[in-house]
Amino acid sequence: MDGTCRMYLHGHIQIPSLLIKLFCIFLLLHQLAFAVADDSSSPYNPAEQFFIACGLSGSTINTMDGRACIGDVNSEYSPLEQKKNASRVSTAPQEPPYSASRLSNSPFTYGFAVTAGQKFIRLHFYPTYSDLFNKSPAIFSVKTGSFTLLSHFNASLESDALGKAAFSKEFCISVEEEQRMLNITFFPSYQDSYAFISGIELVSMPPSLYFTAADDSGLTFVGQGNQYNIRNSNALETLYRINVGGKFISPSDDTGMYRKWDRDVDYVTDLIPGALPVNGSIVPIFSEIRNYSAPVEVYTTARTMGTNNTINENYNLTWEFEVDSGFTYFVRLHFLEFQIEITEVGDRVFQIYIANQTAEAAADVIAWSGRNGVPIYKNYAVTIGSKGNEKKQNLSIKLHPTPELMEDQVF
């Protein structure tokens, strides 16, 4: 299939009585609840953005991706407990925000003056055993308001699992009108453990980018036959954000929200020899979704199944993502039809399977977007149930040509 396809995986976090995962895989992120004409090239301008380099001093510190951050040492962003010597600083041979960390074997809190609205929270970690705590383990929880973002989190194990020395965790929450301060607190899990943090980002996001608007009926609940809603009382954890068929997109190259987009090469499976078409000349027409929904490059690259209908009939273009069992996941798929021969409804129709369940029996990008060259995305929720004692399972996204139309279509 040549229509652009991108992935994002988002995970709902703990709400007082609810624990859900939300996961944006294919094209982008959560649903936009309204369709507006907007062909402006200007990115989103966050009302608030904080980037704190924990354990460093200075007001303008350049990060590894070229952005500026502020050190928390002796600044207005110092943890309240620092005055009591409850937290300490450890340095590391990395670029900011991973060149230092704030750590403590007792709780410590960062506070931010905020306005109401939906926010990204990004927590940056560079796990090292610190001599300050005699090789004690870094196992801790992170909370903000009524949400537990991380519970008994082992940063070293996460680093090993990811194969990365430094990494970040991204969450989405909603701040209510009466809330004037957003506090993020780090709690060591055990008496001999410690909590730490290398960097904190807090960035405003547009209304209803991921959360369901009040006048929106919700997203398709795959296999359930009803709709699913993501309310302000929920919080989300981003698991995957994938640029299919394209390159890595850094936070500084996003549309003003500093999201990063990974390549799909580690997730696509059973890929037969085929092309990665790129249409660098197309200028997407943002008439159905906001132009900040994803970087333009997300919509101008894609994977194709190739042109052999005989092979395609017995083949699914497939991506797989490891997820936790027993959660509900949110999947957003972004499309743009940029093949010049595909202009009418019915010119290209295909099937979409999520977690081996039919999400779309007859997907038609032209029918959704109205014309060639117009970006669109579709949102789905899917539950990955428990499977014996397996804590992890693969969530798959599969595309397949609609069988009865294969002779008339090229994928």
C-alpha positions as CSV (number, residue, x, y, z in Angstrom):
1,M,0.0,0.0,0.0
2,D,1.4,3.4,-1.0
3,G,-0.8,5.6,1.2
4,T,1.3,7.0,4.0
5,C,1.1,5.0,7.2
6,R,2.6,5.9,10.6
7,M,2.5,4.4,14.0
8,Y,2.0,5.5,17.6
9,L,1.5,3.6,20.8
10,H,0.0,5.2,23.8
11,G,-0.8,3.7,27.1
12,H,-3.3,4.8,29.7
13,I,-1.9,5.0,33.2
14,Q,-3.3,4.6,36.6
15,I,-6.4,6.5,37.4
16,P,-7.7,6.0,41.0
17,S,-9.7,2.9,40.0
18,L,-8.5,2.2,36.5
19,L,-5.4,0.9,34.9
20,I,-5.3,1.0,31.1
21,K,-2.6,1.1,28.5
22,L,-2.9,3.3,25.4
23,F,-0.6,2.8,22.6
24,C,-0.2,4.7,19.4
25,I,1.3,2.5,16.8
26,F,0.8,3.1,13.1
27,L,0.8,6.6,12.0
28,L,0.5,9.1,14.8
29,L,-1.1,9.7,18.0
30,H,-4.5,10.2,19.4
31,Q,-7.6,11.4,17.6
32,L,-8.5,14.9,16.7
33,A,-12.1,15.4,17.3
34,F,-12.8,18.1,14.7
35,A,-12.1,18.7,11.0
36,V,-10.8,22.1,10.1
37,A,-9.2,23.7,7.1
38,D,-5.6,24.7,7.9
39,D,-3.0,24.9,5.2
40,S,-0.7,27.0,7.4
41,S,2.9,25.7,7.7
42,S,3.4,27.1,11.2
43,P,3.8,24.6,14.0
44,Y,1.9,24.4,17.3
45,N,3.0,27.0,19.9
46,P,2.8,25.5,23.4
47,A,1.3,27.8,26.0
48,E,3.8,26.3,28.5
49,Q,7.1,24.5,28.1
50,F,9.6,23.6,30.7
51,F,12.8,21.6,30.2
52,I,14.8,21.0,33.5
53,A,18.3,19.5,33.6
54,C,18.3,17.9,37.0
55,G,21.6,18.2,38.9
56,L,23.0,21.0,36.7
57,S,23.3,24.8,37.2
58,G,22.8,27.4,34.6
59,S,19.9,29.1,32.8
60,T,20.6,28.1,29.2
61,I,22.1,24.6,28.8
62,N,22.1,23.1,25.3
63,T,20.7,19.6,25.1
64,M,21.9,16.8,22.9
65,D,19.2,17.6,20.3
66,G,19.9,21.3,20.2
67,R,17.3,22.6,22.6
68,A,17.8,24.8,25.7
69,C,17.1,23.6,29.2
70,I,17.4,25.1,32.7
71,G,19.5,23.6,35.5
72,D,17.7,22.9,38.8
73,V,20.6,23.7,41.1
74,N,19.9,26.8,43.1
75,S,17.1,27.8,40.8
76,E,13.3,28.2,41.1
77,Y,13.0,24.6,39.9
78,S,15.1,23.1,42.7
79,P,13.2,20.4,44.6
80,L,11.7,21.7,47.8
81,E,13.5,19.0,49.8
82,Q,16.9,20.2,48.5
83,K,17.0,22.8,51.3
84,K,16.9,19.9,53.8
85,N,19.8,18.1,51.9
86,A,17.3,15.3,51.1
87,S,18.6,15.1,47.5
88,R,22.0,15.1,46.0
89,V,23.6,15.4,42.6
90,S,25.5,12.8,40.5
91,T,27.3,13.6,37.2
92,A,27.8,11.4,34.2
93,P,29.9,11.6,31.0
94,Q,26.8,12.3,28.8
95,E,25.3,15.3,27.1
96,P,22.4,17.2,28.8
97,P,19.9,16.3,30.0
98,Y,21.8,13.1,30.8
99,S,25.0,14.7,32.1
100,A,23.8,14.8,35.7
101,S,21.0,13.4,37.9
102,R,19.1,14.4,41.1
103,L,18.9,11.4,43.4
104,S,17.8,10.7,46.9
105,N,16.9,7.8,49.3
106,S,13.9,9.8,50.5
107,P,11.0,11.4,48.5
108,F,11.6,14.7,46.6
109,T,9.3,16.9,44.6
110,Y,9.4,19.2,41.6
111,G,6.7,21.9,41.3
112,F,5.6,23.8,38.2
113,A,3.1,26.7,38.0
114,V,0.7,25.7,35.2
115,T,-2.5,26.7,33.6
116,A,-5.4,24.3,32.9
117,G,-5.2,22.0,29.9
118,Q,-3.6,18.8,28.6
119,K,0.2,18.4,29.0
120,F,3.1,16.1,28.0
121,I,5.3,15.0,30.9
122,R,8.6,13.5,29.8
123,L,11.0,12.0,32.3
124,H,14.6,11.5,31.2
125,F,16.8,8.8,32.8
126,Y,20.5,7.9,32.7
127,P,20.7,5.0,35.2
128,T,24.1,4.5,36.9
129,Y,24.9,3.0,40.2
130,S,25.9,5.9,42.4
131,D,28.7,5.7,45.0
132,L,26.5,8.1,47.1
133,F,24.3,5.1,47.9
134,N,26.8,2.3,48.1
135,K,25.4,0.4,45.0
136,S,21.9,0.5,46.3
137,P,19.3,-0.2,43.6
138,A,17.4,2.6,41.9
139,I,13.8,1.3,42.3
140,F,11.2,4.0,42.8
141,S,7.7,5.3,42.0
142,V,6.7,8.6,40.4
143,K,3.4,10.4,41.1
144,T,1.6,13.5,40.0
145,G,-1.7,14.4,41.6
146,S,-3.9,11.2,41.6
147,F,-1.8,9.5,39.0
148,T,1.0,7.0,39.5
149,L,3.2,7.4,36.4
150,L,5.7,4.8,37.4
151,S,5.3,2.1,40.1
152,H,8.4,0.4,41.6
153,F,10.3,1.3,38.5
154,N,13.7,-0.2,38.0
155,A,15.5,2.1,35.7
156,S,18.5,-0.2,35.1
157,L,16.3,-3.1,34.0
158,E,14.5,-0.7,31.7
159,S,17.8,0.5,30.2
160,D,18.9,-3.1,29.6
161,A,15.6,-4.1,28.0
162,L,15.7,-1.1,25.7
163,G,19.4,-1.6,24.9
164,K,19.9,2.2,25.6
165,A,22.1,3.8,28.3
166,A,19.8,6.8,28.4
167,F,16.1,6.9,27.7
168,S,12.9,8.8,28.4
169,K,9.3,8.0,29.4
170,E,6.4,10.1,28.1
171,F,3.0,10.6,29.6
172,C,-0.1,12.7,28.9
173,I,-2.2,14.2,31.7
174,S,-4.9,16.8,32.0
175,V,-4.7,19.7,34.5
176,E,-8.0,21.0,35.8
177,E,-9.0,24.6,36.2
178,E,-8.6,24.6,40.0
179,Q,-5.1,23.2,39.9
180,R,-2.4,25.9,40.0
181,M,0.7,23.8,40.7
182,L,1.7,20.5,39.1
183,N,3.9,18.5,41.4
184,I,5.9,15.5,40.3
185,T,7.2,13.4,43.3
186,F,9.8,10.7,43.3
187,F,9.5,8.0,46.0
188,P,12.1,5.3,46.6
189,S,10.4,2.0,46.8
190,Y,12.4,0.5,49.7
191,Q,14.5,1.6,52.6
192,D,17.7,0.8,50.9
193,S,16.7,2.0,47.4
194,Y,16.9,5.5,45.9
195,A,15.0,7.5,43.3
196,F,16.6,9.6,40.6
197,I,15.8,11.8,37.6
198,S,18.1,13.3,35.0
199,G,15.7,15.6,33.2
200,I,12.0,16.7,33.2
201,E,10.0,18.2,30.4
202,L,6.5,19.6,30.7
203,V,4.9,20.8,27.4
204,S,1.3,21.9,26.7
205,M,-0.5,20.1,24.0
206,P,-3.6,21.1,21.9
207,P,-7.0,20.3,23.3
208,S,-8.3,16.9,22.3
209,L,-5.1,15.8,20.6
210,Y,-5.2,12.6,22.5
211,F,-8.1,13.0,24.8
212,T,-11.7,12.6,23.6
213,A,-13.5,15.9,23.2
214,A,-16.9,16.3,25.0
215,D,-18.8,16.3,21.6
216,D,-16.9,13.3,20.2
217,S,-18.4,9.9,20.2
218,G,-15.0,8.3,20.8
219,L,-12.8,5.8,18.9
220,T,-13.6,2.4,17.5
221,F,-13.2,-0.3,20.1
222,V,-11.9,-3.2,18.0
223,G,-13.7,-6.5,18.6
224,Q,-16.2,-4.9,21.0
225,G,-18.7,-3.3,18.6
226,N,-18.8,0.0,20.5
227,Q,-16.9,3.2,21.1
228,Y,-14.1,4.0,23.5
229,N,-13.5,7.3,25.3
230,I,-10.3,8.8,26.8
231,R,-11.4,11.4,29.3
232,N,-9.5,14.1,31.2
233,S,-9.7,11.8,34.3
234,N,-7.4,9.4,32.5
235,A,-3.7,9.6,31.9
236,L,-1.7,8.1,29.1
237,E,1.8,6.6,28.6
238,T,3.3,6.7,25.2
239,L,4.8,3.4,24.2
240,Y,5.7,3.7,20.5
241,R,5.6,6.5,18.0
242,I,6.8,5.2,14.6
243,N,7.5,6.9,11.2
244,V,6.7,4.1,8.7
245,G,9.1,3.9,5.8
246,G,10.9,7.1,6.8
247,K,13.8,8.3,8.9
248,F,14.0,9.1,12.6
249,I,12.4,12.5,13.4
250,S,14.0,14.2,16.4
251,P,12.0,16.2,18.9
252,S,13.3,19.5,17.5
253,D,11.9,18.5,14.1
254,D,8.4,17.8,15.4
255,T,5.6,20.3,15.1
256,G,6.2,22.3,18.3
257,M,5.5,19.5,20.8
258,Y,9.0,17.9,20.9
259,R,7.8,14.4,20.1
260,K,10.3,11.9,18.7
261,W,9.4,9.5,15.8
262,D,11.4,6.3,15.5
263,R,12.0,4.4,12.3
264,D,9.8,1.2,11.8
265,V,12.6,-1.1,10.8
266,D,12.7,-2.8,14.2
267,Y,9.0,-3.5,14.1
268,V,8.0,-4.5,10.6
269,T,8.0,-8.3,10.0
270,D,7.8,-10.6,7.1
271,L,8.8,-7.9,4.7
272,I,9.0,-9.2,1.2
273,P,11.4,-7.4,-1.3
274,G,9.6,-4.1,-2.1
275,A,10.0,-0.4,-2.2
276,L,9.8,2.4,0.3
277,P,8.2,5.1,-1.9
278,V,9.0,8.7,-1.2
279,N,7.2,11.5,-2.8
280,G,9.2,14.6,-1.8
281,S,7.3,16.9,-4.2
282,I,3.9,16.5,-2.6
283,V,2.6,19.3,-0.3
284,P,0.0,17.8,2.1
285,I,-3.3,19.7,2.2
286,F,-4.3,19.8,5.9
287,S,-8.1,20.2,5.3
288,E,-9.2,17.4,7.6
289,I,-6.8,17.4,10.5
290,R,-4.6,20.1,12.1
291,N,-1.2,20.7,10.5
292,Y,0.6,20.0,13.8
293,S,-0.8,16.5,14.1
294,A,2.4,15.1,12.7
295,P,5.5,16.4,10.8
296,V,5.0,16.7,7.1
297,E,7.6,14.0,6.5
298,V,5.4,11.5,8.3
299,Y,2.8,11.9,5.5
300,T,5.2,11.8,2.5
301,T,6.8,8.4,3.1
302,A,5.3,4.9,3.3
303,R,5.8,1.2,2.9
304,T,4.4,-0.7,-0.1
305,M,3.5,-4.3,-0.5
306,G,4.8,-4.3,-4.0
307,T,2.9,-4.9,-7.2
308,N,2.7,-8.7,-7.4
309,N,-1.0,-9.5,-6.7
310,T,-0.2,-13.3,-6.4
311,I,2.2,-12.7,-3.6
312,N,0.0,-10.1,-1.9
313,E,-3.0,-12.4,-1.8
314,N,-1.1,-14.6,0.7
315,Y,0.8,-11.8,2.5
316,N,0.1,-9.2,5.2
317,L,2.2,-6.1,5.6
318,T,2.8,-6.5,9.4
319,W,4.3,-4.6,12.3
320,E,4.5,-6.1,15.8
321,F,5.0,-4.3,19.2
322,E,5.7,-5.9,22.5
323,V,3.1,-4.8,25.1
324,D,1.9,-5.8,28.6
325,S,-0.9,-8.3,28.9
326,G,-4.2,-7.3,30.4
327,F,-4.5,-3.8,29.2
328,T,-6.4,-1.7,26.6
329,Y,-4.3,0.0,23.9
330,F,-5.0,3.0,21.7
331,V,-3.8,2.9,18.1
332,R,-3.7,5.8,15.7
333,L,-3.1,5.2,12.1
334,H,-2.1,8.1,9.8
335,F,-2.6,8.0,6.0
336,L,-2.1,10.1,3.0
337,E,-2.8,8.9,-0.5
338,F,0.0,10.3,-2.7
339,Q,0.0,8.0,-5.7
340,I,-1.2,10.1,-8.6
341,E,-3.2,7.3,-10.1
342,I,-5.3,6.9,-7.0
343,T,-7.9,9.7,-7.1
344,E,-11.4,8.2,-6.7
345,V,-13.3,6.3,-4.0
346,G,-12.7,2.6,-4.6
347,D,-9.4,3.0,-6.4
348,R,-7.6,1.4,-3.4
349,V,-9.4,-0.6,-0.8
350,F,-7.7,-2.7,1.9
351,Q,-8.2,-4.4,5.2
352,I,-6.7,-3.5,8.6
353,Y,-6.2,-6.0,11.4
354,I,-5.2,-4.9,14.9
355,A,-4.3,-7.7,17.3
356,N,-5.6,-10.2,14.8
357,Q,-9.1,-8.6,14.8
358,T,-10.7,-6.8,12.0
359,A,-10.5,-3.0,12.5
360,E,-11.5,-2.1,8.9
361,A,-12.9,-4.5,6.4
362,A,-12.7,-2.0,3.6
363,A,-10.4,0.9,4.3
364,D,-10.4,3.6,1.7
365,V,-8.1,6.6,2.2
366,I,-9.8,8.7,-0.5
367,A,-13.2,8.1,1.0
368,W,-11.9,9.2,4.4
369,S,-9.9,12.2,3.3
370,G,-12.0,13.4,0.4
371,R,-9.1,13.6,-2.2
372,N,-5.6,12.7,-3.0
373,G,-2.9,14.5,-1.0
374,V,-5.0,15.1,2.2
375,P,-3.7,13.7,5.5
376,I,-6.1,11.8,7.7
377,Y,-5.8,9.5,10.7
378,K,-8.1,6.8,12.2
379,N,-8.2,5.9,15.9
380,Y,-8.8,2.5,17.5
381,A,-8.8,0.9,21.0
382,V,-8.0,-2.8,21.5
383,T,-7.7,-5.0,24.5
384,I,-4.8,-7.4,24.9
385,G,-6.2,-9.9,27.4
386,S,-4.3,-12.0,29.8
387,K,-2.7,-15.2,28.4
388,G,-1.7,-17.6,31.0
389,N,1.4,-16.4,32.9
390,E,2.7,-14.4,29.9
391,K,3.4,-10.8,31.1
392,K,4.2,-9.7,27.6
393,Q,2.6,-10.2,24.2
394,N,2.9,-8.8,20.7
395,L,0.3,-6.4,19.4
396,S,0.2,-6.7,15.6
397,I,-0.9,-4.3,12.9
398,K,-1.6,-5.9,9.6
399,L,-2.6,-4.5,6.2
400,H,-4.1,-6.7,3.4
401,P,-5.6,-5.9,0.0
402,T,-9.4,-6.4,-0.1
403,P,-9.5,-9.8,-2.0
404,E,-12.4,-9.1,-4.4
405,L,-10.7,-5.9,-5.6
406,M,-7.1,-7.2,-5.9
407,E,-7.1,-7.5,-9.7
408,D,-8.0,-3.8,-10.0
409,Q,-5.5,-2.4,-7.5
410,V,-1.8,-2.0,-7.1
411,F,-0.3,-2.2,-3.5
